[in-house]
């Protein structure tokens, strides 16, 4: 499975991170280059842009599900963090356009 990202962190409790401000902000600072990274944060940071650009083609099933969970949660509960991430990773909005229909199909409405 060389064509997939490592599944080493696939069992991480994503919900616990999303619902707890301190670790969530720590991960966000890591991926945005504003703070230190844990090993799993570094893994996320190293692959986030590529996953975005390739439609998560190297993601494991757990990672794809995790991405959907994270996006849905951030949009509903942490809109400022979502806006900061999209400004950083998608300043021109090209990925937003690409993924909007996919998100809608999963019940996620991406805010303007």
Secondary structure by P-SEA (a helix, b strand, c coil): ccccccccccccaaaaaaacaaaaaaaaaaaaccccccaaaaaaaacaaaaaaaccccccaaaaaaaaaaaaaaaaccaaaaaaaaaaccccaaaaaacaaaaaaacccccc
